[in-house]
Amino acid sequence: MTPSAKLGGFKVLKDVVGIATVSSLESDHFPAELCRIIAENKINLPYITCLNDGHYWGVTLLVDAADGVKTTRLVEETDGQVFSPNAKSVVLSIFPHKKNPEITGSIFEAFGQQGIEPEALANSPSAISVVLKEEVLNRASEALFEPFSFSAYRTPADWKDAQKGKEKLYKEVVASYQEQRPKVYGLEVLENQELIRIKLNEWDMGQIGGGFREFSRLGLNLSFLATGPGQEKKNDLLALCLPTTDLPSCTKILDRMLPKADVTGLSPVALFFMNGPHFGDRYGIVRDLLASFLEASVDLLGLGCTIASITGIVPSHQIESAIQAIQTCFDVPSVNKKAG
């Protein structure tokens, strides 16, 4: 990617705290139970990822700073092991990325050069959302101007000026989920994908970024990307989805970019994407989705909820059941299926 590659922009969500937790026992119900309790307490979820490595669930969620202590207590009541309670965080969302792994790779490399390590990250069809410690926000925003230019602002100073007066507006977005059947703008399904799960003891942002660039040179789209906590405190789980078109080349790239990591693959899987008018006010939205999957015996493999989008992964043979489950709890005007 050239240094002048142009993106639309990026925005920041402040005054949130991050909580990383894993299920203390092997339980398919852990994310659903956790989201049920959070919804009953009307706590908004601007960001949540749920990753299953086959033995446990790793969940990362963000809530308003005022709800941090209460949410930590609720997580512990569901038998979750809390690793990082009440860490003051921000969410930096960069858009659009168009599923291009070269853009993701450039973000990783830019942060790696500045010694910035994300607390968590996830992509949606429209944006890449990076959870950062509050104190590194300025360095992170300035780092983005190395690989990218932005249509909305020319310099880091322009971006800072553009944020003035917006914090109050962001704070006025409060949870307002009231519909019996939340509306969805559209449901997109992507098939013929492989889920790759990587257990990391440490991050090498530059090395991972270089690997994503190689995915781009192969012409592969990065349809899913999310991180979650590992079973050990210093471990992380990185999950991504790529088309099943060139798996030997992908495996070689992954082995080279992460020689000490534990890499496993699962295919074929299918992805679904959706957003809706109330998805930014998310309490109750994820609860309903997870409850419908449990009732339909759909095996969710991963979930990422950022900004106003939900992205999920299920085994390919269960995608029709997943679509039907979504339609039982959401008002879905259309379903668009793509081969991958």
N, C-alpha and C positions, 0 to 999 in steps of 0.2 A: 504494500500500500504506500502510495506516495505521501510525503509530508503534507500535501495540500488536499488530501481526501476530504470531501465535504459531507457533513452530516447536518441534520436539522437543528439539534441542540441538546441540552441536557438540563435537568431540573433536580432539585434537592428537597427531600422531606426531612425536616429536623424535629427535634424534641421527641424522639422515640427511643425506646430501649429494646435491645435484642436479647432473646432468651433461647439458648440452645439446649435441647433435651433429647434423650434417647429413651426408648421403652425399656424398662428394667427387666421385663419378661418378653418372650416371643409372643406377640399378640397382634392379630390382624385388626383388632378393634381400637388400638391405641390412638391413632390420629382422629378417628371419628369421635371417640369419647372425649378427647381433649377439646376438639372444636365444639362439641355439644355444650360442655361446661362453659367455655368462653362465650358462646352465643347466648346462653341463659343469663350470663352476667352482663350482656350488651357491651362487650369489649370489642372495639373495632380492630380488624386485622389488615393493615395496609400491605403486609408482606408475610407470606408463610411458604415454606417448602417442606415437603414430606418425602423422604427417600427410604426405600426398603432394600437392604442388601441381601435379603433372603433369610436373615436371622434376627433382625431387629429393625425398628423404625428410628431414623434420625430426623428430628424436626427442628427447624429454625423459624422463629416467629418474631415479629416486631409489633409492639403496641405503643400507644401514647405513653409518654414518661409518667404521667399521673397514674396510669394503670399498672405500672411495672411490678410493684411489690405484690399487689393482689393477684396478678397473672402468674407470678412465680409460685405463689401458694396454691393456685388452682392446678398448675402443672404437677406439682408434687402430690396433690390429692389423687391424680390419675396414675400414680406409681411411676411417673417419669423421673429419670435421673437428670437433674438440672446441672449443666456444666458452666454456663456463663450467665448468671442472673443479673438483670438490671444494668447491663453494660450500655452506657450512653452512646447512641449511635446516630448516624444519618444514612439516608438512602440516596445514592446518586444514580439517576436513571438517564442513560444515553440513548438517543434515538435519531433516525431509525437504523436498525442494523440489517434488516432484510435477510436474516438467517445466514449472513455471510461470515464464515469463520475468520476471514482476514480482519474484519473489523474487531471481533472479539480478541484475536491475537494481538492487534495493535494496542488495545486497551491494556492487556496483560503486560506487554512489553514496556509500555509507557510507565505503568505503575511499578514494574520491577526495577526500572532504571532509577526511580526515586525512592526505592526501598519501602513502597507502600504495599501492605498485605491486607487484602479484604477480610472482613469478618465473615462474610457470606456473599453469594451472588446467585442470580437466576436470570434467565432470559424469558421474554414473552415474544409473540410475533412482532411486536412493535419496538421493544426497548430491551436494553441490558441494564439490570438494576444491581448495583454494587452496594453492599452494606459496609460502612467504614466507621472507624472511631471518629468521633466528632472533631478531635483535634487535628486530624490529617486532611480535613475537607479542602482547605485552601491549597495545600500541596497537590492533592488529587485533581482538583479542577484545573490548576495551572498545567499539570502534566498532560492533560487531554489536548492542549493546544499545540503539543509537539507533533503528534501524528495526524491531527484533524484540524480543519477549519469549520466554522459553524455559520449558518446563514443568518442566525439571529444576533450574533455578536462577533466582533473581530478579535478581541483580546480578553484575557482574564478580567481586566478592569471593567470592560464593557459588560461582561456577565455579572459581576458583582453589582454594578449599578442597576442592572435589569431586575435583580432580586429584591431591591428595596421596595417595601410596601406590600410584598406578596406574602410574607409570613403570616400576617393576620388572615389573609384570604385562605391559605392552606389550613389554618387552624379552625376556620369556620365550617370546613367539611367534616361533618359529624355523622356517626352511624345513623342511618335512616331507613334501614331495611324493614319494610312493612308488608310487602306483597306476599300473598299465599303461593304464587308461582312467579318467581322473578323472571323478567324478560331478558332474552338473549338476542343480541343483534344478529348472530349467526353462529353455526357450529361447523367447524372445519375439521376434517379427519385426514390424517396422513398415514399411509400404510407403507409396508416394506422398509421398516427401520430396524436398526440394531441398537439396543441399550447397552452402553459401556459404563461399567462401574469401576471406579479407581479409588483405592484406599491409600491415602497420603499420610506420611509421617511429618512431612514438611513441604512447604510450597516453594517452587522455583518458578516465579512468575514469567521470567524471560523464556525459560525452556518450554513451558506450557504454551506461551504465546507463539513461539516458533512452530510448535506442532500444529496449532490451529491454522497458521499460514500455509502449512503443507496440505492440510485438508482443503483449503481454498484452491491451491494449485491443482488438486485432483478434481475440482469442480463439484465438491460436496457441500451440501447445505447443513448447517448446524441447527437442527430442528428443536433440540432441547439441551439446556445447560442449567445445572443447579448444584449447589453444595449443601452439605449437611454435616452434623457432628458424627464422629465415629464412636465406637464403644469405649475407647480409651480417650482420656481428656485431651491429649495432644494430637489425636488423629482426626482426619477429615475424610469425608466421602464426596467425591466428585462424580457426578452422573452426566452423561451426554448421550445424545442420539444422533446417528448418522445413517444415511441410506445404506442398504445392504449390497451396494453395487461393487465395491472394491475392498472387501474386508481384509485380504492379506496385506494390502498396502497400508491400511489404517492400523493394523496390528503392529507392523514394523515401525510406523511413526510413533505410536504410543510407547512401545518398548524402548525406543531411542530417547524420547523426550522425558520419560519417567522410569529410568532403569531400576529404581529401588521400590517402585510402587507395585501393589497387588492389583492387577487388571483382570477383570472378568467381563465376558460379553453374553448377551442374551438376545436371541432373534428367532423368529420375527416378532416385532412388537408394532403397535399402532399408537399414534398420538392423536389427541383431540385438543382443539383450541376454541375458546369462546370468551366473549366479554359482554357486558350489559350495562344499562344505565345505573344500576345500584352496586355494581361490582367494586367500585372504589370504597363504598361503605359496606365492608365485607362481613360484618358479624351476621351469622346465620347462613350465608351463602355456601361456604365450604362445608359446614355441618350438613346441610341438606344434600349436597353432592355425595359426601362420604357415606351418609346413611343410606342413600339410594343404591350405592354400589354394594354395600353390605347385604342389603335385602335381596339384590339380584345376584349375589355370589360372584361379583366381578372382582378380580384380583388386581387392585391398583398397585403399580410398581413404582410410581413417582408422581409428584404433583408440585407445580410451581404457581404461586398466586402473587402477582406483582402489578402495581398500578391499577388497572381495571380489567385484567385478563387472568384466565385460568388455563393452564396447560397440564395435561395429564397423560400418563403412559399406562397402557394395558396390554396383555398378550394379544396377538393378532386375532386369535380364534375367539376372543371375547369382545371384539369391538362392536358387534351388532348388539350384544347385551348391554354394553356400556352406553351406546346411543339411546337405546330404549329406556335405560335407567335415568339418563339425563332428561329425556323427554317427560318422564313422570313428575319431575320436580321443577323443571324450567319450561317457560314458554319459548319454544324454538321454532322460528319461522322457516328455516331452511337448513339442510345438511349438505355440505359440499365435500365430496370425497376426492382425494388425490392419491395417485399411485406412489408418490415419494420421489 
